């Protein structure tokens, strides 16, 4: 999982996690990815619909940024249930977060019922 890969990184050493095309990371029952290692890059490979996707299958599932200098690149985020609280949560006092070419997709149901309440939550 992406969260497991984050746990293998060393802070501020320029570690890069490559997420393969077509990879789907399911965040079920309050699941969380916590990017809590400073200075890492999580880079999705692929183009268009082949880009890696994070599916939020529970309203309180989240992708947390809990360290400084984290970069997210070329990932897609998709709600699979109604009212997913937060897509990407940049925690209090975290700085230097960079989000490049990421996309928040419409919900899986296609009728606008599945949605993020907040796509990116930036706390100051």
N, C-alpha and C positions, 0 to 999 in steps of 0.2 A: 504494500500500500504506500501511498505518498507519505502518510504519517510515519510509517516504519522507516522509510528512506530518510526523512528528516532526522530521526533519531540516530542515524549513522553518520551524520555530518558533524564537523568541527567548526565552532564559531569563528567567524572572521578569517577563514582560510580560502574563501572564494569557491566553496563547494557548489556544484551544479547538479540538480536532479533532473534527469531527462525523462519525461513521461511520454511513452510511445503513442503513435497515432492509433486512434480507435479505442484507447484505454478508457474504461468507465469506472470511476470510483464511486461506490454507493455509500452514502452516509445515512444509515438507517437509524433506528431508535436512539435519537439524541446523539448520534455519532459526530465526531469532531476531527478535523485535521488541524493540528496546532503547529504552525510554522514558528517554533520557539527557539531557533538557533540563528544567531546574528550573522548577517552577511551572506545568506544562501540565496540561490536562484532556483526557482522551480519553473522549468521551461517545457512547455508542451510542444511536441513535434507533430507535423502534419498540417494540412490545409483544409479550410472549409469544414464540412461535416466530419472529416477524419481527425480533427483536433481532439485531444483528450477532453473528457467531460467529467465534471463532478455533479452527481445527482443527489439532490437533497430529498430523502425519502421520509423525513420526519420534520415536523414544524420547528423543532429546536436544534436540528443539526446545523453545524456551522463550520466555516473555514476561518480559523483564527490566525491573525498575525500577532505573535507575542514576543517578537524580538526586533531590534533595529536592523535596518539595511536589507530587508527581505525584498526580493523581486519575484513577481508572478508574471509569466509571459505565455501568451498563446494558449490559454486555457478557456474552456467554456463552463458555465455554471447553469444548472437547470433545476428548477423546483419541480418536485413530483407529487406534492401535496399542497393543499390550500394553506395560505398564510405562513410560509417559511419566514421565521422572524428576521434573520440576517443572513445574507450570502457570505460576504467577506467582512470579518469583524477585525478592524485594526484597533488593538487594545490601547488603553490609556497610557500616555507618555511614550508611545512607540514612535520613532522617527525614521525618516529615509526609506519609507516603503515606496516601491515603484510597481505600477501595474501597467503592463504593456500588451496591447492587442488581445485583451481578454473580453469575453462576451457573456452577457447574462441573457440566456435564451428564454423564449416563452415557455410556459409550463407544458408538461407532457400531455395534458388533456386536450390542448388545442383550442379550448373555448374561453381561455382567460381566467379559469378558476384557480389553477395552480399558479402561485406567484410568490415573489419575494416581497415582504413588507418593506424591507430596506435592502438594497443591493449591496452597497458598501457603507459600512458604519465607521466613520472616522471620529474618534473621541479626542478631545483636546484637553 
